[in-house]
Amino acid sequence: MDKVQQEVDHLYKKYFGKMVASLLYFSQEIDLETAEDLVQDSYSSALTSWKSDGIPANPEGWIYKVCKNKALNKIKKEKRVRGITVNEDFLFQDPHSSDSVVDDYQLRLLFACAHPDLSPKVQVVITLKYVINLKIESIAKVLAMTIDGVDKLLSRARQKIREEKVPLQEPDVLTLHSRIHIVHKILYLLFNEGYKSSWGKELLREELCEEALLMAKTLIDGNIGNKETAALYALMLFNAARFKARIGSNGELLDLEEQDRSLWNKDLIRYACTFLHQSKGGPVSSYHYEATIAYLHCTAKDFNSTDWVSVSKLYLQLLQMNPNPFVELNYSIALYYSGQKKKAFKILNELQQKPFFNQYYLLNATLGKFNLLEGNNSVAREFFLKTLQQTEFEIEKEYIRKQINKIKN
């Protein structure tokens, strides 16, 4: 990749969402699709111009100026600005110069994307697009979607925002606090999407975890967050502390019991403990339960000394708060290692009866592993072979093949 392309990509990632938001704030008559087209066109102009004239001394200022001129020309042509003359200078809003409660521009956009009229999937996708500033191809990779699928979802989102006049702008103070739980969910989903798929060289996904962590910390530092925010931040920190130990020296995927715990980031674990402590004293959320479970894993001396009884009880409480098959699966795993194997298999077998979940690779991988541990080799092989057809990640396929080889040997 040449130097100009690198510079444009860098500026795109850093400023794309901010410039789109600035256009939306500048005029209510500029809709999301128009704003995005104007900004996209400005980056295309930069790519073309800089290849012939060279990169300017102030590249971001150059793009801002071009975008400003394109916006003014658009407004003048269509006469769409009410109460603003076309001769007036166009200024991109500085988050520090407004009356905004949120100082961080990225967070302002995040709260805007957390509009309750948008579905959770749309909230996540437009957050990736306008807050994290990922390109369509990158969003598709992160969410395991096709590029066409992301395009269509964004198209429907733009249409809904336009037709139903959904304001993609920072809400007022009262609405801001009412949206905090949606923001938490978006950050939780962003971190998990990055964490569950950040194998090998997929640095994009690791960066997604870092973005979620940074935004959660900004919420806390800006006194916008609450006890639930602290619990969510602690949960993400506990998981991030184990990030580097999940892949072995040969690039293989490692189970929790196989991980070298000396590679776990002890400083991050202690830091997470601080925020878990800060999260106490308010309503208990699902993040509190998950963070406490992560705490028990991170502070156990080894896999066998993990307090599996407490972990299973916490999963039961989480299940009562938020019934869903994914929590049931984790609950069954905790039950198995706490010695309640019969109950664990009962839950796993019930999950098998759910058509969608029966095709979920982690369910079948778990059944394969537990049957292998119980000496039911032929049954274990069946589940592992089924799992091979249900995951797209080669590193997970290699893990399953390793389990099958244990049966052979």
N, C-alpha and C positions, 0 to 999 in steps of 0.2 A: 504494500500500500504506500502511495507516494505521500510526501509531506503535506501537501494541500488537503488531500483526502483525510489524513489523520487529524489535521487541525479542524476541519469542518465537522468531522465525527465527534471530536472532543467538545466543540461548542454546541453541537446539537444535543448531546447528552446533558450538558450543563444548563443550557438556556431555553431549549425548545418549549417546555411547559410554561416557563415564566413568561415568554413572549406571547404565547397563546392567551394566557390569563390576562396579560396587560391589554391585549386587544379587546378582550371581553369586558374588562373593567372600563376601558376607554369609551365604549359605546354599546348600549344595550341592543342597538340595531345590527351589530356584528355578531352573527351566530357562530357556534363552535366550528362548523365545517368551513365557513369563510375564513375565520381566524387561522385555522390550521393550514388552509391552502395558502394564505398570505405568508405565513411564517415558513412553510415548506418551500415556497417559491423564492423566498429570500435566501435560504440556504443553498438552493440550486444556483441562484445568481452568484453567490459567493464562490461556489465550486468552479463555475465557468470563468468568472472574472479573475480570480486569484491564480488560475493556471496560466493565464496570459500575462497578467500584470504583477504577479507575486502577492504574497500575504501582506496585508497592510500592517502598520505599526500597532494599531488598536483593532484587532480583528472582530472582537465582540461588538465594539462601538460601530464598526462598519456595517455589520449585519443589522444592528438595531436601527441605524439610520435608513438603510434600504427598506427595512420592514415598515418603518414610520412613513416613508414616502409612498410605499405601495398601499398602506392603509388609507392615507390621506387622498390618494388618487381614486381609490375605490369609493371612499365616502363622497368625494366631490362628484364623481361620475353618477352615482346613484342617489345623491342627496339624501343620505340616510341618517345623518346626525341631527338630533333635535336639540336646539339651544346651544350648539357649538358651531362657530363659523369655520369654514374650511381653511381660512387663512391663519387660524390659531395654531400655534406650535403644538406638536404632538409630543407628549412626554410619557415614557413608560413609567408606571407607578413604582415607586420605591417603597418596600414594605415598612421601612423605618420612618417614612415621612407621612404615613397615613394614620388614621385613628384606629387602625386594626388592633384587636386584642392579641392577635398572633403576630409576633415579630418575624418569624421564619417564613419566607415565601413558600418554601416547599410544603410546610404544614398548612398554610392557608389553602393551597391547592388540594391538599389531602382532605381537609374538611369540606371543600367544595365537592370533591368526588364522592364524599360520603352522604350524598343526598338520599333521603329515605325512599324517594320515588323510583330510584334505580335499583335493579336487582343486585345481589351480592356479586355475581359473576361480572356484571357490567362495572360495578364499583372497582373491582380488582383490576380489570382490563384497562379502564381509563386512568386508574392510578399508575399502572405500569407505563401507560402511554404519555401522560401529561405531568406526572409527579416524578417518576423514576426516569422518564424520557427514553424509554426503550423503543426501538424500531419494531415494526410489525413482525419481522422475521424472528427477532429475539423474544417477543411476547409469545409467539407460537411455540418456540423451544421451551420456554420456562413453564408454560401451562400445558404442554404436551397436546397442543392443538395444531390444526393445519393453518397455513397462512391465509387460505381462503376463509376458514372458519373465524379467524380473528378479524379479518376484513369485514365479513358480514355482521359480526357482533358489533363492531364499531359503527358500521353504517346504520344499524338499527338503533344504536344508542344515540347517535347524532340526530336521527329522525325524531326519536322520542323527545330529546332535549329541545329540538326546534319546534315541533308541533305542540307539545304540552308546556312549552315555555319553562322548562326546568332550569332554574338559574345556576349555572356552574360558577358560582362565586362564593366567597367566604360568607358564612351566615353571621347574623348578629349574635350578641353575647349570650342571650338566652338559648337560642337555637344551637349555638356552639356547644354548650354543655349537654344538650339533649342528643347530640351526634357523637359524643365521645365513645359510646359503646360500639357504634358502627366503625369508627376509626380504629378502635382496638381490634375489631374483627378483621379489618383490612390488613393491619400490620401483622396479625397472627397468621393470616393466610399467606401473606407475602413471605414471611420468614419460613413457614412450613414448605412452601413451594420451592424455595431456595435450598432448604436443609435436606429435604427428602431426595433431591435429585442432584446434589452437588458432588457427583462422582468425578474423580480424575481431573481432567483439564477443563471442566465446565465452570470456569471462573465467573461467568456471568451470574450463575446461581448463587455462588458464594457472596458475590457483591450484593445480591438481592437481600441476603440475610443481614449484611452490614447496613444497608439502607434502612431496613426495618428497625434495627437496633438504634441507629442514629436518630430516627424520627421519634421513637419511643422515649429516648433520653431527652430529646428536645421538648417533648410534652411535659416531662417531669421538671426540667430546669426552668421552663416558662410558666410553671404553676398552673398549667392548663389541665394536667392529668390529675388522677385521684389514686386511691388505694388500689383499685383494679389495674391502673396503669403500672404501678410499681410491681404488682404480681406478674403481669405480662412481661415486663422488662426482666424480672428475675428468671422467669421461665426461659426466655430466649437466651439469656446469659448462661444458664446451666447447660442448655443444649449446645451453645456455641463453644463452651469449654471442652466439649468432647469431640469437636469437629474433626480434628486432625487424626484422631485415633481410629476412625471408622474404616480407614483403608490401610491394608498391610503393606509391608515393604515391597511386595511383588505386585502391588496394585489390586489385591484381592479385597473383597468386602468382608468385614469382620463382624461377628455377632457381639453383643454386649459382653458376654462372658469371655470372648477371645481378645478383647481390646487390651492393649498395654496401658494400664491406668496411670503409669508414670508420664504418659504423653498428655494426659488431661491437664488443662490449664488451671492450676491451683489458684492463681490470682483471680481469674474470672469467676471461679467457684466462690471464693471469699467475697468478691464484689457482689455476686448474685445473692449471697446470704444476707448482705446488708439490705438489699431492696426487698427481699422476702420478709425480713423483719419489719421494714417500713410499711409493708402492705397490710399489716395487722391492724385491727381496730375498727374496721368498717364491714360492710356486707361482704360475705364470702362469695366469690365468683368462681367460675370454672377454671380461671387462670390461677387462682389460689390453690385449688386442688392439684392441677397439673404441675405447678411450680414446686409444691411440696413433694410430689412424687419424684420429680427431677432431682430435688434436694437429697432425697433418700438414696437415689442411685449414685449421685455424685459424691456423697460422703461415706458410702460403704467402702470398707477396706478392700473387698473383692466381691465377685458375683455371688458366691455362696453365702456371704455374711450380710447380704442385702436384707432389709427388714420387709420380706415379701408379704407378711401378714398385714402390716400397716399399708403397704402399697395396694394390696387387694381391697382393703377397707376404703381407702381413698378413691379407688376406681368405682367402688360400689356407690359412694356418695356422689361422685361425678355422674354416674349412670342415672341415679335418681334425679339429679338436676337436669341432665341433658341426655335422655335416652336415645341412643343410636348404635348401630351395629359395630362401628369402629371402636367405640368405648367398650362395648361388650367383648370384642376380641382382646383388647388389652387387659380387661378384667379377667378373662379366662386364662391368659398367660400368667398373670400374677397369682391366680388361684393354683395353677399347676405347680409353680415353684414354691408356693407356700405349703404344699403337701395335699391340697384338696383336688387331687387329680380326677377323681370321678366327676365332680361338679364341673371341672374345667372342660372335660370331654363332652359333657352333656350340653354345655353352652355352645361349644364349637360345632357339635352335630346339629344343633338347632339353627345355627347361622348358615349351615350348609343348605338348609331348606329354603333360604331366601334366594330367589333366582339371580338377582344382581350380585349378591355377596358371594354366591357360589363360584362366580367367575373372578373373584378378587384374589390376586396372587398371594397376598400375605396370609389370608385364611388358609389356603391350601399348603403354603410353605410351613405354617405353624403346625397344621395337622400332620404333615410329613415329618417334621422334626420331632414332635411329641411321640408319634408312633415309632420312630427310629429309636428314641430313648427308651421306649417301653419294650423294644425287641420285636415289634411287629414290622419286620423288614419289607415284606411284600406289599403291605398296605402303605407303608411309608413311600415305597418306590412309586406307587400309583399317584400319590399326591404330589410328589416332586415332579414327575413327568407332566402332570397337569399344570403345575406352576410354570414350567418351562415355556408353555404356550401363552402364558398370561402376563409376561413382563417384556417390555421392549428394551430394557437396559442390559447390555451384554455383561456388565459386572455382576448383575443379579443372576443372570443365567449361569455364569461361572460358579457363583456361590452354590446354586442348586446342583450343578454337576458335581461339585465337591461333596455334597451330601449323598448323592447317588453313588459316588465312588466309595464312600464309607460302607455302603451296603454290599458292594462287590467284594470289598476286602474283609 
